[in-house]
Amino acid sequence: METPKLAVLLALAMAAAMVNLSQAQNSPQDYLSPHNAARAAVGVGAVSWSTKLQGFAQSYANQRINDCKLQHSGGPYGENIFWGSAGADWKAADAVKLWVDEKKDYDYGSNTCAGGKVCGHYTQVVWRASTSIGCARVVCNNNRGVFITCNYEPAGNVIGQKPY
């Protein structure tokens, strides 16, 4: 009779550990570390975590949970968004890496992206005036994928200004 109870307790402990592992790979530090590494690479100071921005990001991510639509919130902060297809366990680092990888398409001298390329996610990541971030992640319903958003304050990507 004790064996079934032990098996149930063991299964619950394993499930809790898996949830904690998933949360650990999407913790504030998992967003901050790659942001701050990219910023340090260009001589820009670190950003810090904002629970206010995290709350805004989570509220918006929750709005996207049914459709996983890659659409900006239109909110008052700078914003990067990410969508990853269903079937992969997309993490904070995956989203930030995708944004930072746009660096190769950014020309600092002309402050422009390469022809036909996008680089505004990268410039927001390294925007010197942005000092705080807050991010959130949801697994969308009906196998629609993963939606990740990061918000930045003050917002970056001011037209006519260089990021650093």
N, C-alpha and C positions, 0 to 999 in steps of 0.2 A: 504494500500500500504506500510505503514511503517512496518507492522508485518512481511511480508516475508523478508525484509531487515534485520530486527532484528534477525529473525531465522537463516539467513545465517551467520550473524556476530557471533551469539552465537555458531553455529556449527564450524565455523573457530576457534574461541577462544578455544573451547573444543579440537579440533584436535591439535592445537598448544600446549596446556597444556599436552596432551598425549605424544607428541613428546618430549617435555621438560622433562617429567617424565622419559621416556625411556633413554634419554641422561643423565639425572641426575644419573641413576643407572649404567651408564657406563662412568662416568666422571673420570678424573685422580685420584681423591680422592677415588673413588670406587675400583680402582686397588691398590692404595697405602696403604690404611688402612689395608686390610687383609695381604698384603705382610709384612708390618711393624709390625703387631701383631705377625705374625709367627717368624719374626726375633727377636723381643723383647723377645719372649718366650725362646730363646736360647742364649740371651745376645749379639745379633748382632745389630749394628746400623741401623738406618732407611735408606731406599733408597729414592731418590728424583725423581721427574718427569723430563723426558728429551723430549723436543719437537722434537729433532733430532731422538731419538729412536721411538717416536710416529709416526713420518713421515715414517720411515722405516717400522714399523709394519703396518701402514695403507696401504702403497704401496703394501706390500705382501698380506695383507688380501684382497685387491681389486683384486689381481691376482687369489685368491681362490674363488671368488664370484660365478663363474659359475659351479664349481665342488665340492666345500667345502671339497676338499681332505685333509686329515690329513697328510700333508707332510711338512717337515721343509724347510725353505727358503734357507738354505745353506749360509746364510749371515755371516758377520764378528762378530756378537753379540751372546751372550747366548740367548736361545729362548725356551719358552714353548708355546705349541699350544693346543687348545681345540676345539672339535667339539661336538655340541649338536643337537639332532634330531629335525626335524621340528615339529611344534605344541606347543613347549614350548618357553617361552620368556627368554632364557638364558641370564644371566647378568654377569658382571665382577666378582662379588662375587662368582658365581657358578664355574667359571673356576678356580679362585685362591683357592677356597675351595677344589676342586678336587685335585689340585697339592699339597696343604698342607696336605691333608688327607693321602698322601703317607708316612708321618712321621712315622706311625706305622710300616711300612715295612723297615725302615732305622735303621741300627745298627751303632751307632757312633764309638763304640770301634773297630769294624773291618772295618769300613767305607765301608760297603756293604749293599745291599738290601737283604731281606729275599728271600729264594729260590723261583724262579719262579715269583717274584714280581718286580715291577718297583718303583723306588724312586728318580730318577734323576730330576724329575720336582720339588720335594720338596727341594732337595739339591741346585738346582739353585735358588729357592726362598730365601733360607737362606744363600747363599754363601756370606761370609763376604766381600770379595774383590769387589763384585758387588755393586756399589753405586748409579746407576741410572737405571730407567726403562722407557719404553714407550710401550703402548699397543694399540690395536685396535680391533674392532668387526665389522663383517658384517653379514647381513642376506643373505644367499646364494639364488641364483635364483632357480626357478623351485622346490620350496619346499624341498630343500636339507639340510636345517638346518641352524645352526649358527656357524661361525668360529671366534675364538678369539685367538689372539697371543700377547705375551708379549716378549719384547727384553730387554736384560740386558747388562750393560757395567760397568766394564770389564766382559767378559763372565766367567761363573763359570764352575763347573764340570771338573776341571783339573784332569786328571788321576793321582792317587797316592796322591792327596791332600785331606784333610778333608775340609768340607765347612766352619767350624768355630772352 
